């Protein structure tokens, strides 16, 4: 009886760990995609700011 319960519990925890790992992987890849696009936006904005700063003195 006890051995059976232990075996079931081991199977459940093993399955749970696998699910947990795949969920974590999804979260990590989502985070990386979000961070990647965020960093790209920042670099675009900083380039635009540099360009506008260069244009300002010549306009004045």
Order of alpha helices (4+ residues) and beta strands (2+ residues): alpha
